[in-house]
Amino acid sequence: MAVLVDDYSSLPVVEHRFSPYAMNGGTVVAVAGEDFAVIGCDTRLSEGYSILSRDVSKVRTVTEKCLLGCVGFHGDVLTLTKMLDAKLKQYKHTHGKDMSCSAIAQMLSSTLYYRRFFPYYTYNMVAGVDNEGKGCVFSYDPVGSYQRETYRACGSASAIIQPLLDNQIGYKNQANVKPAPLTRERAKTMVRDIFASASERDIYTGDEVEISLIDASGIETHRFP
C-alpha cells in the first residue's frame, strides 16, 4: 500500500549522533615522596569490549626530572603530547635549558585551558622532582585546573584506586595509626599491588604495569606482567 505524505508524521523519530571522542581506557597512579616520585600506568589500549593493543605505555618522559601520564582518548593523547613536545623544544632552544617540573605543570594547564571549548579527552598527571629536589605530583581536570598533591589516580580505574590511596598513603579513616615516612620501595610495591587489584575489577586496565621512579639521579623504569 502506498504511504501518503501525511503518514510520515506518525513514524518514530530517530536521532543520529556523532561523537568526535572515543574512550580507550587506561589508568595512571602517581605518588610523591620526600625526594622522589613514583608514577605507574597499565599498557592496555582498548575500546568497548575490544583490546586494540597490550603494549602501549601511558607515561612519557618529558625531561630528566619530569614524567607525564596521559590516558583517555588515544588520538587526543598523541595530539596533546605532540603539542607539549614542540613547546618544550622551543623553550630549550630559547633558554638553553630544560623546563622545570613546576613550569611544565603550568604549561600543561595553559594548553588544556586553550582548548576549553573543545577539550582534549584526556586524563593527565605530571610527576617529578621540583627545583628544591622534592617529589611532586600535579593532577588536572579536563580544562586545565590543577593542583599539587602527594598522591593521585586518574583514568578508568581511578574511582576504585583513590580510596585505597587515601587510606594507605593519606592515612584517612584510620584510628590510632602513626603515619610513617614513605620509602621508595614501599611506593613502588604499593603501585604494583594497586594495579594488580584494579585489573581484576576494571576491564580497561590490565596486561602489564609500567612503574617509573624519578629522583635527583634520573629516571628508573620497570615493567611487571
N, C-alpha and C positions, 0 to 999 in steps of 0.2 A: 504494500500500500504506500502510496506517495505521502511524504511528510510535508505538511504545509509549513510555510514560513513562521506562522504564529505559534506552531507547536514547539519550536526551539526554546521558547521561554520556560517550558516545563522540564527541560533536560537538566541534569545535575551540573553544577558549575565546578570545573576542575581548574585549580590554580597551580601553575607551574612556577617553580622557584629555581634560581641558580645561585649557588654559593661559591664565591671565589676561594674559599678556605677548605682545608681538609685537616683532620686531626691524625697525626702519625704517631702519637703516644710518646713515651719516654719519661724518665724521671731523673732529677738531679738532686743530690743532697750535699750540702756544704757545712763544714764545722770549722770554727776559728779557735785556735789555742793561743797561748801567751806569745809565742814567737813563730807560729806556723799556722797553716790552714790545710784542711783536707777536703777535697771535692770528689764525689763519686757519681757515676752515671751507669745506666744499662746500655746495651748495644743493640736492642731490638728496634727495628723500624717497621711499623705495621699500619694498616688502615682497615677499620672494621674487624672482620674475622680473618683477614689475610696478613701473613707475615711477609713483608717485602724484602727484608734483609735481617740477618742475625749478627752483622758485624759493622755497625755504624756507630762511631764514637759521638757522644753528645757534648764533649768537653774539648775546647780548643785552646791552644797555647797562644796567649796574646803577647806577653813579654816573659822574661825570665823570672818575674816575680808576680805574675798575674795570669789567671785562667778564667775562661768564660764558659759557663754551662748554658746550653740553649736547646730547648726541646719544644715540641708542638707541631706546627705545620712545617714540614721539611723545606718546602720551597721558600718560605719566609726566613727560615733559619739560614739557608745559603745566601739569600739576598742581604740579610742583616749583617752576617759575618763578613761578606764581601765589602759592604759599606764601611764597616769598622776597620778592616784591614787597610783600605785606602786612606782613611783618616789618620791611622797610626803611622803609616809610611810618610804621609805629608808632614806630620808633626816631627818625626825623626829627621827628615831632610831639612826642616826649617830650624830646629833647635839642637840637632846633633846629639840627641839622647832619647832614651825610651820614655814614654809617658808613665807617670806613677800610677799605682793601682787606684788611688782615690780619684785621680783625674780621669782614668778610664771609666770608672763608675759614673762620673758626671757626664762624660761624653756619651755613654750609652743612654743615659736618661734623656739627654737633649735629642739624640737620634730617634728614640721612641716617641717623644713628645711631638717631634716634627711631623710624624705620621698619625697624629691622634684622631684624625677624621677617617682614616682608613688604616687601622693599626696593623702592625705585624702580629700575626697569630703565633706568638712565641712566649715561652716562659723562660725568664733569664735569671742568671745568677753569676755574680763576679766574686771570685775568691783569690786571695793572695796575701802579700805582706806589704804593709804601708811603709812610708818613709822613716818611721821610727822603729821598724823591724818587728812590729806587732802583727799578728794574724788578723785578717779582716774578711768579712763576708757581706756582700751587698745584694739585697733582693729587690725585685721590681714588680710593679703592676703593669698591665698592658700598655699604658700610655706614658710610662716613664717615671712615675713617682717611686722613689726608692729610699731605703734606709739601711744603715749599717747594723748588722746583727751578729750574734755569736753562733747561731745555727739556723738553718732553714732548709725546707724541702720544697721543690716545685715540680710540676708536671702531673702526669696522670695518677700517680700513687701518692701524691702529697697529702691527701686527706687522711690516709691511714698511717703515714710515716711521722707527720708533725706531732701528734700526741705522744709518740714514743720518744721523740727528741725532747719535748717539753719535760717529760718525766725523767729521762736518764741523764740529760745534759743540763737542763734548766732546773732540775730537782723540784719540779712542781708537783703538787698533790702527794707529797711525801711528808711523813711526820718523824721527827727525831732523827733526821739524817743530816750529817755534816758534809757539805759539798767538798769534793776533792778536786785538786787541780787536774785538768785534762791533759793526758800524755799523748804523744804521737801514736804509740801502739794501741792505746785504748780507742782513740779516734778512728784509726784505720779498721780495727776489728769491729767496732760498732757499725760503721758504714757498711762493711761487708755483710754483717749479720742482718742489718736492716733490709738490704736488697734481697737477701735470701728469703726473708719473710714476705716482703712486698710482692715478689714474683709469684708467690702462691695465691695471692688474692687479686692481683691486677693482671689481666691478660695482655696489657700493652707494655708491661715491664718484664724483662727477662733476658734469657740467653747468657750473657756474661755481664760482669760488673767491672768497670774500669775505675780504679782509685788512684788519685794523684795527691802527693804531699808536696806542699810548697813551703820553703823556708829560705833563710838567707843564702844557703848554699846552692839553691836551684830547685828543680822540679824532679820528683821521683814518681814514676808511674808503674802500676802493676795491674794485671788483669786476672780475674778469677772466674771460672765457669759457674 
